[in-house]
């Protein structure tokens, strides 16, 4: 019997914007924990260079990982070196 690696429900996704080349990270976060119940949980996206700290605040929350992924793909993003 062959076993396959387990796919985690909230695994982050890294991709590159096809036009600008900006690196994008899509991740799940529960902001209620850091805002004492005032935030919300959901999927967020943020521009970042892999291995470096993110710049600015994440965008979100979105109800699904796909909607968080499609949001930066349909808007112009700054070019990151």
N, C-alpha and C positions, 0 to 999 in steps of 0.2 A: 504494500500500500504506500502510495506516495503522499507526503505531507507538504502542504504549501505554507509559506509564511503568513502569519495572521495579519490581516489588514485592520488597523486601529481606526475607530470611528472618528476620532478628532486629530488625525495625523496632519501636520502642516504641509502645505504645498508651496513649492518654489517654482517660479516661471519667469520668463523674460518677455517684456512687452515687444511685440513684433515690429513696431515702427520706431520707437525711441531707444530700445535696448535697455530700458530701466528694469532692474531686478524687482520682482514682486513676491511678497510672502503672504499667503492666505492662511489664517490660523483661527482656532476657536479659543475664546476667552470668556470667563465669567466675571464681568466687571462689578457684579453685586458684592463680591468679596472685598474689593478694594475701595468701594464707595459707600460701604455700610448700608447696602440695600437700595441705593438710589440709581445705580447703573443697571445695565441689563446684560444678559448672556447672549452670545451669538458669534457669528463668523465675522472676522475683520480682515482687512488687507492693509499692507504698508509697503512702501518702497524702502529697500535696504540693499546694502552690499553684503554678500554672504561672508560671515566671519566678523562683521562689524556691527556695532550697536545701531538700531534704527534711528532715523532722523524724523522728528516731529511726532504727532499723534496718529494712531491708527484710524482708518476710516471704517465705520460700521456702527452698530451691528447689523448683519444681514441674516435672514432666516435660514439660508442654506449656504453651503460652501460654494455651490455653483454660482449663486447670485453675487457672492463676494468676489469670485473670480472674474465674472463678466463685467463688473463695474469698472475696474481699471482698464480693461481691454477696450472699452467703448469711449474712453475719454483720453485726451492728450496728457501725457506725463512728461515731466522734465527728463532730459537725458542725463544719466548718471555715468561718470567715468568708471 
